[in-house]
């Protein structure tokens, strides 16, 4: 994420997020079609997506610092993701 954060000197830096979300999920859905299909699913993740992530920011002068990337800034409908709701849409060919 280039030019996302500033340090105390107001210098821009590049932010890097290393994140993985290992979770157990329950999903239900339907498959419509034959050879070509469409499959919507909805479910719940027992380990919901976090509303903030740690981010390493590297500045042009060679310094770096850890900052917090806030993902929950008035996202409205997407707030359901932070509570554990998951959605999936699949399309494909079946044989």
TIMAR-670015 format. One record per residue: residue in three letters; x, y, z of N, C-alpha, C in turn; residue number from 1. Coordinates in nm, 4 decimals. Each point is the difference from the previous one (the first is absolute). Last residue first. Example, Ala and Ser with C-alpha at 12.3 -4.5 7.8 and 13.67 -1.06 7.14 Angstrom:
REM residues 2
{SER,{1.2850,-0.2250,0.7080},{0.0820,0.1190,0.0060},{-0.0770,0.1090,0.0730},2} {ALA,{0.0290,-0.5720,-0.0070},{-0.0890,0.1190,0.0000},{0.0900,0.1200,0.0000},1} 
//
This chain:
REM residues 95
{UNK,{-1.9158,-3.1396,-1.4803},{0.0081,-0.1111,-0.0951},{-0.0773,-0.1173,0.0513},95} {UNK,{0.0215,0.5804,0.0492},{-0.0006,-0.1299,0.0657},{-0.0050,-0.1096,-0.1052},94} {UNK,{0.1534,0.5566,0.0585},{-0.0473,-0.1076,-0.0854},{0.0030,-0.1297,0.0789},93} {UNK,{-0.0515,0.5315,0.1980},{0.0905,-0.0956,-0.0602},{-0.0690,-0.0972,-0.0917},92} {UNK,{-0.0207,0.4092,0.4345},{-0.0483,-0.0343,-0.1323},{0.0958,-0.1008,-0.0596},91} {UNK,{-0.1415,0.2464,0.5163},{0.0816,-0.0840,-0.0866},{-0.0677,-0.0198,-0.1341},90} {UNK,{0.0096,0.3188,0.4836},{-0.0693,-0.0243,-0.1262},{0.0938,-0.0797,-0.0878},89} {UNK,{-0.0707,0.1478,0.5601},{0.0800,-0.0570,-0.1072},{-0.0883,-0.0160,-0.1225},88} {UNK,{0.0514,0.2206,0.5510},{-0.0766,-0.0152,-0.1227},{0.0928,-0.0565,-0.1068},87} {UNK,{-0.0504,0.0742,0.5866},{0.0805,-0.0181,-0.1206},{-0.0925,-0.0260,-0.1181},86} {UNK,{0.0111,0.1995,0.5584},{-0.0738,-0.0394,-0.1200},{0.0958,-0.0136,-0.1190},85} {UNK,{0.1232,0.1523,0.4572},{0.0122,-0.1402,-0.0354},{-0.0763,-0.0448,-0.1230},84} {UNK,{0.0826,0.4502,0.2113},{-0.0792,-0.0780,0.0943},{-0.0011,-0.1483,-0.0357},83} {UNK,{0.2131,0.3304,-0.2710},{0.0691,0.0058,0.1279},{-0.0755,-0.0756,0.1086},82} {UNK,{-0.1899,0.0439,-0.4298},{0.1201,-0.0831,-0.0106},{0.0739,-0.0038,0.1325},81} {UNK,{-0.3763,0.2844,-0.0584},{-0.0393,-0.1391,0.0223},{0.1201,-0.0939,-0.0066},80} {UNK,{0.0274,0.4657,-0.1113},{0.0162,-0.0274,0.1427},{-0.0404,-0.1429,0.0337},79} {UNK,{-0.0529,0.2117,-0.4372},{0.1171,-0.0858,0.0226},{0.0274,-0.0259,0.1472},78} {UNK,{-0.3495,0.3007,-0.1507},{-0.0334,-0.1396,-0.0262},{0.1163,-0.0942,0.0306},77} {UNK,{0.1231,0.4588,0.1463},{-0.1408,-0.0338,-0.0192},{-0.0253,-0.1478,-0.0127},76} {UNK,{0.4144,0.2841,0.0828},{-0.0126,-0.0845,-0.1175},{-0.1430,-0.0474,-0.0228},75} {UNK,{0.2879,0.3257,0.3143},{-0.1349,0.0172,-0.0557},{-0.0218,-0.0812,-0.1260},74} {UNK,{0.4422,-0.0800,0.1939},{-0.0428,0.1394,-0.0114},{-0.1326,0.0107,-0.0744},73} {UNK,{0.3113,-0.3884,0.1416},{-0.1415,0.0110,0.0344},{-0.0563,0.1406,-0.0147},72} {UNK,{0.4664,-0.1839,-0.0461},{-0.0827,-0.0412,-0.1128},{-0.1478,0.0287,0.0214},71} {UNK,{0.5301,0.1618,0.1680},{-0.1397,-0.0095,0.0419},{-0.0871,-0.0285,-0.1215},70} {UNK,{0.5349,-0.0715,0.1425},{-0.0846,0.0279,-0.1158},{-0.1442,-0.0245,0.0415},69} {UNK,{0.4759,0.1277,0.2814},{-0.1229,-0.0789,-0.0043},{-0.0828,0.0436,-0.1215},68} {UNK,{0.5628,0.0018,0.0905},{-0.1224,0.0777,0.0128},{-0.1184,-0.0951,-0.0083},67} {UNK,{0.5836,0.0143,0.0593},{-0.1233,-0.0775,-0.0032},{-0.1176,0.0942,0.0221},66} {UNK,{0.4955,0.1198,-0.2340},{-0.0761,-0.0034,0.1249},{-0.1240,-0.0847,-0.0201},65} {UNK,{0.5255,0.1711,-0.2331},{-0.1271,-0.0710,-0.0073},{-0.0685,0.0060,0.1357},64} {UNK,{0.4309,0.2442,-0.3346},{-0.0608,-0.0359,0.1279},{-0.1304,-0.0751,-0.0242},63} {UNK,{0.2758,0.1933,-0.3526},{0.0492,-0.1275,0.0501},{-0.0581,-0.0403,0.1336},62} {UNK,{-0.1102,0.3865,-0.2942},{0.1278,0.0223,0.0669},{0.0566,-0.1266,0.0646},61} {UNK,{-0.4309,0.0143,-0.2240},{0.1079,0.0198,-0.0965},{0.1358,0.0195,0.0651},60} {UNK,{-0.3775,-0.2939,0.2572},{0.0093,0.1354,-0.0536},{0.1232,0.0132,-0.0891},59} {UNK,{-0.3592,-0.4067,0.1901},{0.1396,0.0321,-0.0289},{0.0045,0.1352,-0.0703},58} {UNK,{-0.3569,-0.3074,0.3309},{0.0153,0.1113,-0.0938},{0.1480,0.0311,-0.0145},57} {UNK,{-0.3579,-0.4185,0.1734},{0.1372,0.0500,0.0031},{0.0123,0.1073,-0.1076},56} {UNK,{-0.4491,-0.1911,0.2823},{0.0617,0.0332,-0.1287},{0.1411,0.0522,0.0248},55} {UNK,{-0.4657,-0.2829,0.2413},{0.1310,0.0637,0.0169},{0.0658,0.0187,-0.1367},54} {UNK,{-0.5419,0.0032,0.0606},{0.1142,-0.0883,-0.0244},{0.1306,0.0733,0.0300},53} {UNK,{-0.5887,0.0069,0.0987},{0.1266,0.0710,-0.0193},{0.1130,-0.1018,-0.0129},52} {UNK,{-0.4481,-0.1419,0.0464},{-0.0309,0.1348,-0.0485},{0.1244,0.0870,-0.0120},51} {UNK,{-0.0525,-0.5639,-0.0604},{0.0238,0.1098,0.0954},{-0.0308,0.1369,-0.0607},50} {UNK,{-0.2420,-0.4841,-0.1122},{0.1032,0.0875,-0.0535},{0.0209,0.1162,0.0963},49} {UNK,{-0.1939,-0.4644,0.2034},{-0.0338,0.1095,-0.0914},{0.1215,0.0803,-0.0442},48} {UNK,{-0.0918,-0.5033,0.1610},{0.1071,0.0955,0.0296},{-0.0206,0.1184,-0.0940},47} {UNK,{-0.3064,-0.3373,-0.0368},{0.0160,-0.0015,0.1449},{0.1152,0.0875,0.0467},46} {UNK,{-0.3351,0.0455,-0.4375},{0.1385,-0.0342,0.0329},{0.0160,0.0081,0.1517},45} {UNK,{-0.4396,-0.0797,-0.3606},{0.0528,0.0625,0.1202},{0.1428,-0.0492,0.0219},44} {UNK,{-0.3531,0.0513,-0.4632},{0.0397,-0.0786,0.1151},{0.0515,0.0839,0.1146},43} {UNK,{-0.2050,-0.0699,-0.5589},{0.0057,0.0907,0.1137},{0.0354,-0.0848,0.1216},42} {UNK,{0.0003,-0.0308,-0.5911},{0.0078,-0.0579,0.1339},{0.0017,0.1121,0.1028},41} {UNK,{-0.1032,-0.1286,-0.5749},{0.0136,0.0954,0.1097},{0.0030,-0.0731,0.1344},40} {UNK,{0.0866,-0.1424,-0.5364},{-0.0135,-0.0520,0.1355},{0.0183,0.1109,0.1045},39} {UNK,{-0.0777,-0.1619,-0.5651},{0.0143,0.1167,0.0872},{-0.0289,-0.0479,0.1414},38} {UNK,{0.1451,-0.2582,-0.5085},{-0.0775,0.0189,0.1222},{0.0361,0.1304,0.0709},37} {UNK,{0.0124,-0.3366,-0.4843},{0.0507,0.1270,0.0535},{-0.0847,0.0328,0.1214},36} {UNK,{-0.1058,-0.4037,-0.1654},{0.1385,0.0029,-0.0459},{0.0702,0.1276,0.0475},35} {UNK,{-0.4296,-0.0007,0.1988},{0.0447,-0.1339,-0.0347},{0.1470,0.0028,-0.0352},34} {UNK,{-0.3350,0.3247,0.3406},{0.0528,-0.0223,-0.1336},{0.0396,-0.1439,-0.0207},33} {UNK,{-0.0021,0.2592,0.4754},{-0.0985,0.0097,-0.1069},{0.0684,-0.0208,-0.1332},32} {UNK,{0.0695,-0.0819,0.5651},{0.0662,-0.0059,-0.1309},{-0.1080,-0.0028,-0.1063},31} {UNK,{0.0504,0.1820,0.5481},{-0.0724,-0.0745,-0.1026},{0.0796,0.0055,-0.1298},30} {UNK,{0.1018,0.0495,0.5771},{-0.0186,0.0628,-0.1300},{-0.0784,-0.0891,-0.0934},29} {UNK,{0.2653,0.0943,0.5261},{-0.1110,-0.0652,-0.0691},{-0.0202,0.0724,-0.1319},28} {UNK,{0.4110,-0.0598,0.4191},{-0.0643,0.0681,-0.1119},{-0.1144,-0.0849,-0.0537},27} {UNK,{0.3958,0.0809,0.4238},{-0.1198,-0.0756,-0.0348},{-0.0688,0.0787,-0.1101},26} {UNK,{0.5406,-0.0185,0.2103},{-0.1176,0.0645,-0.0569},{-0.1132,-0.0997,-0.0181},25} {UNK,{0.5062,0.1114,0.2664},{-0.0941,-0.1061,-0.0326},{-0.1281,0.0691,-0.0440},24} {UNK,{0.5172,0.2111,-0.0321},{-0.1302,-0.0063,0.0645},{-0.0741,-0.1256,-0.0417},23} {UNK,{0.4694,0.3396,-0.0435},{-0.0341,-0.1416,0.0043},{-0.1287,-0.0146,0.0799},22} {UNK,{0.2656,0.4050,-0.2593},{-0.1118,-0.0227,0.0906},{-0.0386,-0.1467,-0.0091},21} {UNK,{0.4454,0.3606,-0.1050},{-0.0730,-0.1200,-0.0394},{-0.1070,-0.0240,0.1057},20} {UNK,{0.3896,0.4083,-0.1671},{-0.1198,-0.0451,0.0700},{-0.0494,-0.1317,-0.0571},19} {UNK,{0.3651,0.4398,-0.0180},{0.0165,-0.1447,-0.0101},{-0.1127,-0.0609,0.0824},18} {UNK,{0.1201,0.5059,-0.2404},{-0.0828,-0.0770,0.0917},{0.0239,-0.1478,-0.0283},17} {UNK,{0.2392,0.5193,-0.0984},{-0.0041,-0.1423,-0.0315},{-0.0774,-0.0729,0.1081},16} {UNK,{0.1063,0.5404,-0.2196},{-0.0512,-0.0871,0.1042},{-0.0092,-0.1436,-0.0476},15} {UNK,{0.3009,0.4769,-0.1157},{-0.0695,-0.1149,-0.0567},{-0.0412,-0.0930,0.1121},14} {UNK,{0.0683,0.5571,0.0337},{0.0707,-0.1268,-0.0064},{-0.0852,-0.1062,-0.0649},13} {UNK,{0.0711,0.5859,0.0997},{-0.0792,-0.1137,-0.0447},{0.0863,-0.1247,-0.0060},12} {UNK,{0.0543,0.4383,0.3354},{0.0523,-0.0638,-0.1207},{-0.0877,-0.1191,-0.0359},11} {UNK,{-0.0124,0.3205,0.3929},{-0.0966,0.0122,-0.1085},{0.0534,-0.0543,-0.1334},10} {UNK,{0.1988,-0.0248,0.4519},{0.0527,0.1050,-0.0873},{-0.0899,0.0238,-0.1211},9} {UNK,{-0.0916,-0.3452,0.3216},{-0.0040,0.1265,0.0725},{0.0545,0.1164,-0.0825},8} {UNK,{-0.1788,-0.3917,-0.2983},{0.0636,-0.0067,0.1307},{-0.0064,0.1371,0.0654},7} {UNK,{-0.3451,-0.2514,-0.3725},{0.0976,0.1049,0.0258},{0.0628,-0.0239,0.1363},6} {UNK,{-0.2733,-0.3106,-0.4184},{0.0151,0.0439,0.1380},{0.1065,0.1073,0.0108},5} {UNK,{-0.1342,-0.2105,-0.4203},{-0.1208,-0.0093,0.0796},{0.0146,0.0623,0.1390},4} {UNK,{0.2739,-0.1000,-0.4496},{-0.0402,0.1331,0.0445},{-0.1258,0.0000,0.0856},3} {UNK,{0.0588,-0.4607,-0.2338},{0.0902,0.1146,-0.0053},{-0.0657,0.1282,0.0496},2} {UNK,{-0.0626,-0.5353,0.0683},{-0.0838,0.1168,0.0000},{0.0889,0.1239,0.0000},1} 
//
